[in-house]
Amino acid sequence: MPQVIVTRGAILGIERCRTFLKKAGVQVSRRASDAISRQFALLETSPEIGRPFQHNAELRELLIPFGASGYIALYRYEPDGDAVMFWPSAIRGKSAIRRRRADCNLLRAAFLTSG
């Protein structure tokens, strides 16, 4: 079973998401956290569940259904290392990820291999 590693940069993205959602209320923030956690947990048994990211073949997009649209988390699955690693700024609303496709190559430089 692969180890799911959430990098420091990805944690910051999750925290930004939580801060934003707290404005909508504690219940909304909790439901979003639960939705994200459920999808992350799926990667432990099904690491290839995410669709390939069309702008970088090394990355995959994990769809996280929530509300009317949901979120997308970018990650890389390394079968040889038996690890799934989330990238900085990984958690984004679906519309935001479309605007930030050009940033994908910058994520490589910021990646931390902690775990």
N, C-alpha and C positions, 0 to 999 in steps of 0.2 A: 504494500500500500504506500503510495507516494506521501512524502512529507509536504504539507502546505506551509510555505514560508511567505509571510507578509512583510515586505521590506519597510524600513523606517519611512521612506517617502510615501508608500501606499497607506501606511497608518495615518500619516498627516492628511492624505486625501479623504480617508474615512472620517477623520475628526472634523474636517471642513464640512463634509456631508451631514454629520450629526449636528453640528452647530447650525447649519442652514435649516435642518428639519425641526430643531427645537423651537424655531419661530412659529411653526405650524402646531406645536403642542407636544407634550411629553408622549402621549399615546402614539402619535404619528412617528415620532423619532424611534420609539420602541419597536413598532411594526416594521419600520425600515431596517433597523438593526437585525431583527429576527429574519427578515427576508434575505439580507446579505449573508448572515451566518449560515442559513440553510443552504444557499447556493455554494458557499465556500466548502461546506462539509461534503457536498456531492463530489467535489474534486478528489477527495481521498479515495473514492472507489471508482470514479469515472473521470480521470484527468483529461480525457480528450472530448469531453462533453461540449466544450466551447467551440464556436465556429472559427475558422481561420480568419485572421485580421488581414484584410485585402491589401493594406499598405505596408505590411512587414510580415513576411512568411514565418518568422520565429515566434510570433505572438498569436494568441487566441483571444476571442471575446466571450466572456461569460455573461450571458443575459440574466439579469436579476429582475424578474417581474415585480412591480410595485406600483400601486395606483394606476393611473391612466397610461403611464409610459414605462417607468422603471429605470434601471441603471445598466451600465455595461462596465465590467471589470476586465482590464487587459492583464493577461498572464502568459507565462511561458512554461510549458511542460518539458521537462528534461527526463526522458525515459531512462537514460543511462545513469543519471544521478538520482533517479527515483524521487524527483522533487517537482513541485508546482510553485512558481514564484510570481507574486503579484508585483506589478511595476508601480513606480511613483506616479501619483496622479491617476491611479487606476480606476477609482470609482468616480464615474461621471454620469450625469443625466444623458440620455440617448442623444438629445440635440447637441449637447456640449461636446460629446465625443466626435461628432461629425465635424464640428468647427476646429477640433484640435488634432486632426489626422496628421498634419504636418509636423506636430511635436513628437511623433512616434520615435523618430531616430534619436531625438534628444534624450529619450528615456533610457536608452542603452548606457549612456555615459553616467547617469545618475543611479544606476542599479547597484544595490548593496547586497552582497551574498551573505547576509547574517542568518542565523538559524541555529 
